[in-house]
Amino acid sequence: MGPARWGRGRAMLAALGLLWAAGRALAQEVQTENMTVVEGGVAEINCRLHRYDGSIVVIQNPARQTLFFNGTRALKDERFQLVEFTQRQVRILLSDVRLEDEGGYFCQLYTDDTHHQIASLTVLVAPENPTVEVKEQAVEGGEVELTCVVPRSRPAATLRWYRDRRELRGLSSREQLGKVFRVSTSVRLRVERRDHGTIVTCEATHPALRGQRKQTQYVLDVQYSPTARIQPSQAVLREGDTLLLTCVVNGNPLPTEITWSRANDSLPERAQMEGAELTLPALSPGDNGTYACHAANKHGRASDQYVLVVYDPGAIVEAQTSVPYAIVGGILALLVFSVICVLIGMVWCSIRQKGSYLTHEASGLDEHGEAREAFLNGGDGHKRKEEFFI
């Protein structure tokens, strides 16, 4: 009994192996490939046939509607185009891919048995450029909240904030709307007037962008109180001159109304005011005083003062000509001092040299008489020294 049972078991295993091989061979009669396409792109549906004998080939969409029957169009959708039908391959192009096109496409071969494979189409939705929204106006010393939104993407896009190439931490959220996602991220910034004009960037990344990025830059609009500075047309004013004072203002919003005043007095009757400019023609000592310009916006006020002093022509000429004389006098004094220093140095060096010579002579007389004797002998070494010693 044992050997018989063992023989029947081996026979059954062999039969199962044959069935598996047959099934594998049938499955290989048709082959397909899955596809991933960006919305609006072109999908290529390929059905590879093995040992095709002219049998019926049917291509169906995910809704099981027949697209092509043996190379003949069956569905009136011009986006599907049959570009190749041979004994080896059926190739169909689907243009302007839409989300509703996503799903499995059936490639079926009807011979004695039915063979089919499914090509899965996945549709990606690339994000458009993000939009940046601001809930409230930014004011110096306060905070502003920025929200970046990508209303439609699949899968959900990733959003990041950057300022001066430094990433900011934001709070992100996403909402699924059918097959697509709405993604947003918010960031709160504390702002000062120096932040006015700063660029903040929202960046979106997504698989459909293939390594590229979609960016939107937002320029911070920070409102702040004004500043004022008076700029005169010239520094020294003489009687009869014309003075133009310009009030240079800054602020956001920029002040549009600028007023002028004179401390403890009214402006001269001939004064001409035109916006940020105040003109005082034919100046006289009576125009002396402190002048001020005033500017304001909804965030504050600012002012600046200018003290006007009108000189008579003679005083101005004297003051102007005294400057060159003072400069020339200083230069002459410096030259005289330099010459005196040089003379003192020369005298000191001469005295020091003479003293050194006298000291040497005295020392030579006491200790080196023989040297002097040799000098008087004219260098003749064979004569006696005492004959010429003085």
C-alpha positions in Angstrom: 0.0 0.0 0.0 2.8 2.4 0.8 4.5 2.3 -2.6 1.2 2.6 -4.4 0.1 5.7 -2.5 3.5 7.2 -3.0 3.2 6.7 -6.8 -0.3 8.3 -6.9 1.0 11.3 -5.0 3.8 11.8 -7.4 1.4 11.6 -10.3 -0.8 14.3 -8.7 2.1 16.6 -8.2 3.1 16.2 -11.8 -0.4 17.0 -12.9 -0.5 20.2 -10.8 2.9 21.2 -12.3 1.5 20.8 -15.8 -1.6 22.9 -14.9 0.6 25.7 -13.4 2.8 25.7 -16.5 -0.2 25.8 -18.8 -1.7 28.7 -16.8 1.6 30.6 -16.9 1.8 30.1 -20.7 -1.8 31.3 -21.1 -1.0 34.4 -18.9 1.9 35.2 -21.1 -0.3 35.4 -24.2 -1.0 39.1 -23.3 1.2 41.5 -21.4 0.6 45.1 -20.3 2.4 47.8 -18.3 1.1 50.2 -15.6 1.3 53.9 -16.3 1.6 57.1 -14.3 0.8 60.3 -16.1 0.4 64.0 -15.1 -3.1 65.4 -15.7 -3.2 67.0 -19.1 -0.4 64.7 -20.4 -0.5 61.7 -22.8 -0.8 58.1 -21.7 0.4 55.2 -23.8 -1.6 51.9 -23.4 0.5 48.9 -24.6 -0.8 45.4 -25.1 1.9 42.9 -26.2 0.6 39.7 -27.9 2.3 36.3 -28.1 1.6 33.8 -30.8 -1.3 35.9 -32.2 -3.3 33.9 -34.7 -5.7 36.6 -35.9 -8.2 36.1 -33.1 -10.3 38.9 -31.6 -8.5 41.6 -29.6 -10.6 43.9 -27.4 -9.4 47.0 -25.5 -11.7 48.3 -22.7 -11.6 51.4 -20.4 -12.0 51.2 -16.6 -15.8 51.4 -17.0 -15.6 48.3 -19.2 -16.6 50.2 -22.3 -15.0 48.9 -25.5 -12.6 51.3 -27.0 -11.3 49.2 -29.9 -12.5 46.0 -31.4 -9.9 44.4 -33.6 -8.5 47.8 -34.5 -11.9 49.4 -35.1 -13.0 52.3 -32.9 -15.9 51.4 -30.8 -16.2 54.4 -28.4 -16.6 57.9 -29.8 -13.8 59.6 -27.8 -11.3 61.2 -30.1 -8.8 61.4 -27.3 -8.1 57.7 -27.8 -6.0 57.0 -30.9 -4.9 53.6 -32.2 -1.3 54.1 -33.4 -0.2 50.5 -33.8 -2.0 47.1 -34.4 0.3 44.3 -35.3 0.7 40.6 -34.5 3.0 41.6 -31.7 1.5 44.7 -30.2 -1.5 46.9 -29.9 -0.6 50.5 -28.9 -3.1 53.3 -28.0 -2.4 56.9 -27.1 -4.7 58.8 -24.7 -4.2 62.6 -24.9 -5.3 65.2 -22.4 -5.5 62.8 -19.6 -8.1 63.6 -17.0 -8.7 62.3 -13.4 -11.8 60.3 -14.5 -9.5 58.4 -16.9 -7.7 56.8 -14.0 -8.2 53.1 -13.5 -7.5 49.7 -15.1 -7.5 49.3 -18.9 -8.3 45.7 -20.1 -6.5 44.1 -22.9 -8.3 40.9 -24.0 -7.4 38.2 -26.5 -10.2 35.8 -27.5 -8.8 32.5 -28.7 -9.9 29.0 -27.6 -9.5 30.5 -24.2 -9.8 34.1 -23.1 -6.6 35.9 -22.1 -6.6 39.3 -20.6 -4.3 41.7 -18.6 -5.0 45.0 -16.9 -2.9 48.2 -17.4 -3.4 50.5 -14.5 -3.4 54.2 -15.2 -2.5 56.6 -12.3 -3.1 60.3 -12.8 -1.1 62.9 -10.9 -2.4 66.5 -10.4 0.5 69.0 -10.3 0.0 72.1 -8.1 -0.3 75.5 -9.6 1.7 78.4 -8.2 0.8 78.9 -4.5 -1.3 81.9 -3.5 -0.4 83.9 -0.4 -3.2 85.5 1.6 -3.0 88.1 4.4 -5.7 88.3 7.1 -4.8 91.7 8.5 -2.6 94.7 7.7 0.9 94.5 9.1 1.8 97.4 11.5 5.2 98.0 13.1 5.5 96.4 16.5 2.8 93.9 15.8 2.3 90.5 14.1 1.1 89.5 10.7 -0.2 86.1 9.6 0.5 84.8 6.1 -1.4 81.8 4.6 -0.1 79.9 1.6 -2.6 77.8 -0.3 -2.5 75.2 -3.1 -6.2 74.5 -3.9 -5.7 71.4 -6.0 -3.0 68.7 -6.1 -2.7 64.9 -6.1 -1.1 63.5 -4.1 -1.0 66.4 -1.6 1.7 69.0 -2.3 4.3 69.9 0.3 4.5 73.6 1.3 7.4 75.4 2.9 8.1 79.0 3.9 11.4 80.8 3.4 12.8 84.3 4.4 16.3 85.3 3.4 17.0 81.7 2.4 16.1 80.6 5.9 13.2 78.2 6.4 10.3 79.3 8.6 8.2 77.0 10.7 4.6 77.0 9.6 1.4 75.2 10.5 0.2 73.0 7.7 -3.2 71.4 6.9 -4.8 69.5 4.1 -8.3 68.7 3.0 -9.4 66.0 0.5 -11.9 67.1 -2.1 -12.9 64.1 -4.1 -9.7 62.8 -5.7 -7.6 65.9 -5.1 -6.3 67.7 -2.0 -6.4 71.3 -0.8 -3.2 72.1 1.1 -2.4 75.2 3.2 0.3 76.4 5.6 0.3 79.5 7.8 3.1 81.4 9.5 3.0 84.4 12.0 5.8 87.0 11.8 6.5 89.9 14.2 7.3 93.0 12.1 9.1 96.3 12.5 9.5 99.2 10.0 12.8 97.7 8.8 10.9 94.6 7.6 8.9 96.8 5.1 9.8 95.4 1.6 11.2 92.1 2.9 10.4 89.1 0.6 8.8 86.0 2.1 8.6 83.0 -0.2 6.1 80.1 -0.2 7.4 77.0 -2.1 5.5 73.9 -3.3 7.1 70.6 -4.1 5.3 67.6 -5.8 6.2 64.4 -7.6 4.6 65.6 -10.8 7.1 68.6 -10.9 10.0 66.2 -11.3 12.4 68.0 -8.9 11.2 71.5 -9.9 9.5 73.9 -7.5 6.6 76.3 -7.7 7.2 79.5 -5.8 5.3 82.6 -4.9 7.0 85.6 -3.4 5.2 88.0 -1.1 6.6 91.5 -0.2 5.8 92.5 3.3 3.8 95.7 3.5 4.5 97.1 7.0 2.9 100.4 8.0 4.7 102.7 10.3 4.7 106.3 11.7 6.4 109.1 9.7 9.8 110.8 10.0 10.7 114.3 8.9 14.0 116.1 8.1 14.5 119.6 6.8 17.1 120.1 4.1 18.2 123.7 3.4 19.3 124.8 -0.1 22.6 126.3 1.3 24.5 126.5 4.6 25.5 130.2 4.9 22.8 132.8 4.2 23.3 136.5 3.5 20.9 139.3 3.4 19.1 139.2 0.0 19.6 135.5 -0.6 16.7 133.1 -1.4 16.3 130.1 0.9 14.6 126.9 -0.1 13.7 124.5 2.7 12.7 121.0 1.7 10.9 118.7 4.2 12.0 115.2 3.4 9.4 112.8 4.9 9.1 109.0 5.1 6.3 106.8 6.4 3.8 104.1 5.4 1.4 105.3 4.3 3.4 108.3 3.0 2.2 111.5 4.5 0.5 113.6 1.9 -0.1 116.8 4.0 2.9 118.7 5.2 2.6 122.0 7.0 5.1 124.7 8.0 5.4 127.0 11.0 7.7 129.5 12.7 8.3 129.4 16.5 6.8 132.3 18.4 5.9 134.1 15.2 4.1 133.7 11.9 5.7 132.9 8.6 6.9 135.9 6.6 4.3 137.3 4.2 6.5 136.6 1.2 7.0 133.0 2.2 5.9 130.5 -0.5 4.7 127.1 0.5 4.2 124.3 -2.0 3.8 120.9 -0.5 7.1 119.8 1.1 8.9 123.0 0.0 9.1 126.4 1.8 10.7 129.3 -0.2 11.9 132.5 1.6 13.0 135.1 -1.0 15.0 138.3 -0.3 16.1 137.3 3.2 16.5 139.9 5.9 17.6 139.8 9.6 13.9 140.0 10.4 13.4 136.5 9.0 15.6 135.0 11.6 13.9 132.3 13.7 13.1 128.7 14.1 11.2 127.1 11.3 9.5 123.7 11.5 7.8 121.3 9.1 5.1 118.8 10.3 3.9 115.6 8.8 1.4 112.9 9.9 -0.3 109.7 8.9 -2.7 107.4 10.8 0.1 105.9 12.8 1.7 109.1 14.2 3.1 112.5 13.7 6.7 113.8 13.1 8.4 117.2 12.8 11.8 118.8 12.3 13.2 122.3 13.0 15.6 124.6 11.3 17.2 127.7 12.8 17.6 130.5 10.3 20.4 133.1 10.8 20.8 135.8 8.2 24.2 137.6 8.1 25.0 140.9 6.6 27.2 140.8 3.5 30.3 142.3 5.2 30.3 139.9 8.1 30.0 137.0 5.7 33.0 138.3 3.6 35.1 138.8 6.7 34.2 135.4 8.0 35.0 133.8 4.7 38.3 135.6 4.1 39.6 135.0 7.6 39.6 131.3 7.0 42.4 131.4 4.3 44.6 133.8 6.4 44.3 131.4 9.3 45.3 128.5 7.2 48.3 130.4 5.6 49.5 131.6 9.1 49.4 128.0 10.4 51.4 126.7 7.5 54.1 129.5 8.0 54.3 128.8 11.7 54.9 125.1 11.0 57.7 125.9 8.5 59.5 128.2 10.9 59.3 125.6 13.6 60.7 123.0 11.3 63.7 125.2 10.3 64.5 126.0 13.9 64.4 122.3 14.8 66.8 121.5 11.9 69.3 124.3 13.0 69.3 123.1 16.6 70.0 119.6 15.4 72.9 120.7 13.2 74.5 122.7 16.0 74.2 119.9 18.5 75.8 117.4 16.1 78.7 119.8 15.4 79.4 120.4 19.1 79.3 116.7 19.8 81.7 116.0 16.9 84.2 118.6 18.0 84.2 117.4 21.6 84.9 113.9 20.5 87.9 115.1 18.4 89.4 117.0 21.3 89.0 114.2 23.6 90.7 111.9 21.2 93.7 114.3 20.9 94.1 114.6 24.6 94.0 110.8 25.0 96.5 110.3 22.2 99.0 112.8 23.8 99.0 110.9 27.1 98.9 107.4 26.1 100.0 107.2 22.4 103.0 109.5 22.0 104.7 107.1 19.9 102.0 107.3 17.2 102.5 111.1 17.0 106.3 110.6 16.8 105.9 108.2 14.0 103.7 110.7 12.1 106.4 113.4 12.5 109.1 111.0 11.3 107.2 110.6 8.0 106.7 106.9 8.7 110.5 106.1 8.7 110.8 103.3 11.1 114.6 102.9 11.1 115.3 106.3 12.8 115.2 106.7 16.5 112.0 108.1 17.9 113.6 110.4 20.5 115.3 112.5 17.9 112.0 113.9 16.7 110.0 113.9 19.9 108.6 117.3 20.8 
